[in-house]
Amino acid sequence: MNWQNYIVSDKDVLLGKPAIKGTRISVDHIVSLLAQGWTEQKILDNYPRLTTDSLKAVFAYLYDCLQDGLLYKRKISPKG
């Protein structure tokens, strides 16, 4: 998956936040929806300009960020 075909950063769109190409839907918004329990199908139903491939690109983008060390682990309390 070449996420660069689906995710762009343009200073004139969402202040340069990474977003799905051709939309104003940011990567962090998609991640937020998933964190709230939205399914892929619910996202696609509510945002018809998105595709399955554009959602896959979000994960590929995040994976590359993790590999490059751009994301870091928050302090997590140990299970008690």
N, C-alpha and C positions, 0 to 999 in steps of 0.2 A: 504494500500500500504506500503510495507516494502522497503523503498528506499535503505536500506543497501544492498539489492540484486542487485542493479543497479549502485550505485555510490560508488566510492572508492577514497581514497587519498593515493598515493604512491609517496614517495620522488623521485623515479627514473622516474616518469612520470609527465611531466608538473610541475616539482619542488614541487610536493605534492598538487597541486590544486585539489579540488574535480572534478572528471571526470566520464563520463559514463564508466562503467566497460568494459574492452576489447577494448577501443578506446583511442584516444588522444583528445577527444572532452570534453572540460571543461564545468562545470555547468554555469560559467559566460559567456561562448561563446553562449550557448543556450539562456540564458536570454538576451544577447545582440541582437541576431537575432530576438527574439520576440519583443524587444523594438524598433527595426528598422521596425517592421510591417510584418515580415515573419509569415506565417501561419504554423500551425503544419504540414500540408501536404507538404508545400514547404521545410520545414526542413527535413522531412522524404524522400522526393524525392532527395534532395541534399546530404543527409548523409544516404545511404542505410543500414548502420550497426545499425542505431538507430531504435527503435520500439516505438509504441504508449506508451507502458508501461515504457520505459526508459524516455520518456518525462514527463509522469505522476510522475515518481520518482523525477525528477528535482523539481517539484512543492511541493512534499511531503518533500523533503530535505529542501527547502526554508522555508516551513511552520514550520518545526521543529527548524530551525535556529531562526526564529522570536519568537517562543515560548520560546526558551532558552535565548533570549535577545542578540543573537550573531550579529544581524543586528540592526541598529539604524536608526532613522528617520533623514534625512537631514533637514536643515532649509529650510522651504518652505515659499516664500513670500505670504502674504495674497492677495486674489483677490482684485484688485483695481478698 
